[in-house]
Amino acid sequence: MTDNAAMPFSSRSHVALLALSLLAGCAKTGGTPEIKQIGVFTQADDTLVEMRKVGTLGTTYGPRLYPELPEYDVPVVTFVGPMYINIPDVPVSALKGIEWHGYRLGGNGSVGSPSTATPQDWKSVQVVTEQTKTPGLFKVVVATADASTGRWKPELSHEYFGLTVDGGYKGGPVWAVRIK
């Protein structure tokens, strides 16, 4: 008996319905994906990828990201594409982009110690935000992205790209992807 045969019919149909509903929620309509799920998403290679909420920035002698990034749980993308925000109560106009190098923004020092980040380790990235035709769904693009595709390639020395509120310095969340 195969593993699939051992799975009860109701479990298999639940998995199939879940897969269909996820595909339906990510279908493209007129260039803007239809996103029903709450979160932050980016387009990578024509696929919608959820940007994980990874922590907040602090300012003890420079920015530091808390908690440590669970590297295995942060999606990897080649280019940062247009990003879509579907989170009520997030001040979209205050969103900032940030790219950084290293498993933990601010270095690998312990929490509460001064940041070891240098200007080469991280930088702010200007983003442009606009309301889409879908109520509550906002599109965010890096200001220097390709005008026709909205795609952007971060500096080779950096490993992560994220969006944060007010540059992250007020304890707001950071939504990130890993870049290769």
Order of alpha helices (4+ residues) and beta strands (2+ residues): alpha-alpha-beta-beta-beta-beta-beta-beta-beta-beta-beta-beta-beta-beta-beta
